Amino acid sequence: MTQSTTTASGRMSRRDADRVVMSELLASVQHLIATSSAFQEQLAGQIINHVLDVFTWKFDATLFVRRDYHVGIGAVAVNNLSAANTLTFAAGGPGSGGVPDLGTGIYLIGPNTHRSIPCSQREFTIWGTSGDKLSVAVYTAGITPSS
């Protein structure tokens, strides 16, 4: 110990002891934040295969489906069941500018196509054509190939 961290009796000063405790608390909080998705998975009882949600949707007059979750999304698997129309996937909410066609977090899914899309948000939006259907699986981790 240096002279500044010890008292005349050789013990650590209260101020330095407080710094050590605060440093350890900060490290613990940072670890908790880094692993919050894993904790949320366990609390939600959805730890098996990291599955967060699975659904099939038919587009109505709003022309989009939006989902948001309390944990981070790792990947979204989308099966476009339309024979003629392209879907637009966007990480994040629908916004106010209509259907995006370019940019970060935007992914186009052609007709009769299945795509696995990495996503690091807590919500996503998919635009389509009224009457068309899609099937979606949402995961808290990346999708690994199955054998």
Secondary structure, DSSP 8 states (H G I E B T S, - for coil): --GGGB-TTS-B-HHHHHHHHHHHHHHHHHHHHHTHHHHHHHHHT--GGGEEEEEEEE--TT-EEEEE-SS---EEEEEE--SS--EEEEES---SS-S--SSTTEEEE-TT-EEEEE--SSEEEEE--TT-EEEEEEESS------
